[in-house]
Amino acid sequence: MHLGTILSMESKQKKAMSIVMLPYLAHGHVSPFYELAKKLSNKGFHIYLCSTPVCLEPIRNNHCFDEHHPNKLSSSNIQLIDLQLPSSFHQELPPHYHSTKNLPPHLRNTLLAAFDASKPAFSDILKTLRPDLVIYDLFQPWAPEAAREQNIEAVLFLTSAAAQNMNFEMPVETESNKETMEYLIKNSVNGMTYIQRFYRCVTNSSQIILVKTSREIQAKCQDDSKPYKLVPVGPLVQKPQDHDDDEKIMQWLRKREPSSVAFVSFGSEYFLSEEEMKEIADGLELSKVDFIWVVRFHGGSNVTSIHEALPQGFLERTNGRGIIVDWAPQAKILAHSSTGGFVSHCGWSSTIEAMTYGVPMIAIPMRLDQPDNAKLVVMEIGVGTEVPRNNKKLVEAEDVASVIRTVLVEEEGTEMRRRAKELSERLKENEDEEFDEAVKQIVQIIEESRNSTAAS
């Protein structure tokens, strides 16, 4: 039976299927959760997207709401639900820090502890809304537990591709992943390390685990021995949107030759050190290519301006050839024909955006899943090149420049550029079919739960 027919029959026979979605408190998680919410909403589900007010603020600022329901998006069945972190944390963690974006590093564990302490508030939300399903993220095992306490099914949604590679054995610490292992294995909050949280979230998921990827990408790192079923929901790439403050960038980009511009961004949560900043800047200068560079520094930094963050004289020497900004419309830039390469930390959302828009990558992974993502891009799929590091684990300007020129300019990058375009076409062709299959799996879980409740 066609998926649309299934949902149409469902809505006539019973109340519409409703889902509460709870992402981790990071922009790189809230954004794909919201993209998934939009696609599920288009299939007839009623979605409640739950997070802290500061995490939901970008959605509120960029969308119109129903005049009778101030938290309901007027063009969809999506309703925003504020999750308030306990007031006992507010002195150390004021509301503008209820997100990892711009969060000083020393407050990371405090934020996670506050999130853990919000379980009672989340349970109250579930009691009020009585959804058919909870879709939760990888660091809050208390979310599916809260759902099960009220006989609500819960499904894990992984926004990171590297999670596909993880098994139930503890990862081995090596020199290359030492910092990541420190973060995941030795850093404990409320008696649980990050890796323990992840495993508990996996084992608490009902029947399936949703993953932000496509079958084609997943096949490159598939492990059939896993005791759980991974269900791709597609790339979930945000469609380019118009903003009032992006016209200057886009106007500059439109004047450049096709595939001639390097877009440089290390995500919203990684901040380059002074040494890294200098090598990247010098590398861009040596490469002689046009560029757009998003430069950020976190809330605890002493740096107060982009000019202060960059090497002396860099802006003057690259004037006319590059644009330096603290924010950029990433999807619009990657989708533009003048963009020829993406200098990136290889966060999963950025990686899959580059694949979707057919932009080859200049990979400079920094931490966590990023080295695995870079390996997938370079070794498994062949749509990018990684910048090598010296003995101090720093990239050097000459290598940055060399890889940028290989990807954007040199003859040896021709095959890579071709593969990137072909992958983009295949991802777009398969997107609807993959998502329909994921929705069928979700419908099945909800129907089985409803039938079980009715029988008891």
C-alpha positions, 0 to 999 in steps of 0.5 A: 500500500502506498505510504500516503494511503497508509497515513490517510487511512490512519488519520481517518480511523484514529487520531493523527500520529504525534511525535515528540522530538528531543535533540541534544542541546547543540545547533548541529543536532537541533538543525537535523532534528528540525529538518526531520520534523519538517519531512515527517510533518509533510507526511501527516504526523503532528510534531512537537519539537522540544528544546531550550528556548535559546536552541529554538530561537533560530527557528522562531526568528526565521519562520511564521507562526499561527496567529492563534497558536504562537508556538505552532508553525503556520505552514506545517504541523510542527509545534515548538515546546520550550524545555526549561532547565532547572532554575538551580543551574541558572546562576552558573549557567544563565539561559543564553548558555542553554546550548553548546553554541558559544558555550565556554568549554569549562561549562560543557559538563554543567550544561549536560548535568542541567539537561539530565536534571530536566527529566521531570520537566520532560516527563510533565511535557509527555503527560500533557501531550501524550504522543505516540512516539518520542524521537530522542538524541544520543546523550540523554538516556533518560528520555526513552526511560521517561517515555517508557514510564508512560508506555510511550515508544521511543526511537533514537535518531543519530545525527552523526555518521560515525555512530554507524561505525560504533560497536559494543566494544570499548574503543581502543585509545591511540595517539591520533584519537587520544583527545576524543577518547578523553572526552568520550570515555574519561569525562563523566557527568552524573556517573556516566561517561559520554560513551556510556550514555550513547550505549544506553541510548542505543539499547533503549531504542524501539526496534530501529535506530534512525540515522541521518545518512543515505543507503549509498553512504551507509554502505561504505561503513555498514557493519551487519553484525550490529544487534540493531537495525539502522534506518537511513532517513536521507541527508536531511539537508536544509534547503537554501533560504534567503536572509536579509544579511546574506545578500552582500555575500551572495552578490560577491559570489555571483561575480566569481567564475564557476567552481572557483571559490573555496568556502571555509568554515569549521562549524558553530562549535569548534574555535581555531587556536591562534596557531591554527588560525595563522596556518589557515590564513597563510594557506588561503593567502598562498593558494591564490584562490578566492574564498569566503571564510567564517571566523568564530571565537567562543564566549570565553575568548579575549578576542573581540573582533575578526580583525583581532583574530587574524594575522596582521595584514592578512585582510589587506593582502587578501582584499578583493580576493576573500570575504571574512564573516562571522556567519554565512548562509552555508547551504546557499554558498555550497549550492552556488555554482561559483563554489568549488571546494569546502575547507571543513572540520568534517562535522557530519552535517557539513559533510553531508551538505557538501556531498548533497550539493556536489562540492569536494572537500578540503578536510581538516578534521579536529575531534570526535567523529570528524576524523572518521568522517574525513576518512569516509570522504577521502578514502571510501567515497573519494570526494575530498582530500585531507590536509596532512599534519606535522608532528605537532598535529598542526596543519601547515600553510603550504599543505593547506594551499596545496590541497586547496589548489588540488581540489579547486584548480589542478588537473589531478583533482578532475576525477574527484570533482566528477565523483562529487557531482555524480554522488550529489545526483544519486543522493537527490534521486534516492532521497524520497524513496529512502524517507518513505521507507523510514516512515513505514518503519515509524508507522509500524512501531506506532501501530503496534504500540496502539494495538497493544494498548487497545488489547490490554 
